[in-house]
């Protein structure tokens, strides 16, 4: 029996760090597809070493010559010029960069791995869709979007109304707090019709809001998340076509993310590949 969550965590963290532009350059912080930190000083607070690494990446990028062809996300953040309300410009401070680095890693890890875990649960609970996926890999694009819609790993965010408005017959006053419930929106019959609660990997016109509704808060890692989900389910279908649930999932007690701690599965091992 394999616990699928265990293999997802290290795989996705490594992909996120590679996208940030830090992981592949520092052997001291990688080991296979896992994340390790060598020579940890146990007297420091948890996370300090992580932030030191982020700060070191920032320092290295400030020393790169002005010609920055092929820059990564982290380089763009260290170069970013921010225009304030009074028209002045500034850059991100060291603490802001450290926290942004943590946000990129955690947000890109916690959301995608739970979309994959819950997506596998959806496939196992709808075996006709799993068989359909194995038989029709050309459905990859619509499969990914349906996994995102159906799983909706982030439950909610809160925003502040900046102007008086009306939404769905409800008056909202500027300054009021508004909670956005993503699973509710992604099962809205007004948008998805009578099949809103169905798991359909061939669904078209799938205007879900798993990444947000657009604008400045739209998920920065949306394309990376799509690629990770596509890769994982392509390989699961190819290497483990007879995968089945071996018990109920162990869920994380958390209200922000609908998270799975462990998902026991069984499958017939395929021959090792060189």
C-alpha positions, 0 to 999 in steps of 0.5 A: 500500500502506498500513501500518495500524499507522501510522494506528492509533497517533495515532487511539487516543492521541487517543481515550484522551487525550480520555477522560482529559479532557486532549486536547481542552482543550490545542491545544498538544499536539494536531495533527489526530489526532496528538500533538505537543509544541511548543517541546521543550527538547532538554536535558530527558530524554525524557518530562519534557515529557509529565509536565509536561503531566500535572502541569499538568492536575492543577494546573488541576483543583485550581483547579476549584470544588467543584461538578464536574458532568460530571467526567472520569477525571483529575479523579476521580483528582486528587480520590481519597481513598485509605484506607490499611491503618491507616485513615488517608486520603491522596491520590495524590502528584505522581509517582503522578499522573504515572505514572498518567497515563502508564499511562492513555495507554500502556495504552489505546494499546498494547493496543487498537491491537494488538487492532485490528491482530491483529483485522484479521489474523484477518479477513483469514485468515478471509475468510468472517468478513469477508464475514459482518461486512460483510453483518451489521453487527448482529453488532457486539457479538459481533464486538468480544468475539470480536476481544478473545478471539481476539487477546488482546493482553496475554500475561501478568501476574504476581500474588502469592497472598495466601492458600493455595489450590488451582487446577486441582489445583495447590497455591499457597502464600501469597506465591508468584508466579503468572503469568496467561497470557491467550491460554491462558485465552481458548483454553481448551476447558473454557470455549469448547468444541471451537471455542476456536481458531476465529474466530467473530464470532457467538460467544455466551457469550463469557466471555473475560478480555482485560480481566482476570477482574474485581475491582480489576485489571479494565481501567479502559478496557474500554468505551472499547476496545470502542468503538474496536474497533467504530468501526474495524471499522465504518469499515473494512467501510464504506470498505475492504470489499476490504481485503487483506493485502499481506505479512506483519506486522512484529512487535515483539520484546516478551513482554508484549504481542503487538504488530504494528509494521506491517501492510501492506494494499491496498484500493480507495480510496473517494470522499472524504467531506465 
